[in-house]
Amino acid sequence: QVQLVESGGGLVQTGGFLRLSCAASGGTFSSYNMGWFRQGPGKEREFVAAIARSGGTTTYVDSVKGRFTISRDNFKNTLYLQMNSLKPEDTAVYYCAASTYLIRLRTTGEYYRYWGQGTQVTVSS
């Protein structure tokens, strides 16, 4: 079983940037496909990005393509989300998650077995 802890959230102005980190422990990080999800105020949880075990394949929700980059360091057991050109609509609690479904990257939460506690990102207009 892997434990996930997010960090790096905060308050930023429109057009700013943040880098989220997700530290994994208690499991073999490199054996999981990983994803980022977010839940804005009054909204349902939304898929943001996912990355394969090796880091060679990624996928993004259309609203963040070209602005966000997901990456991982399997030696450091850490997942990242670089967020640039932030918009007020990016305001949400961001969660990292680990998936044991390895055939292809998954974009819905039911395929992710382990979740972090979340980190708040607030983008002011």
ABEGO torsion letter per residue (X at the ends): XBBBBBBGBEBBBBGBBBBBBBBBBGBBAAABBBBBBBBBBGBBBBBABBBBAAGABBBBBAAABGABBBBBBAAAGBBBBBBBGBBAAABBBBBBBBBABAABBBABAAABABBBAEBBBBBBX
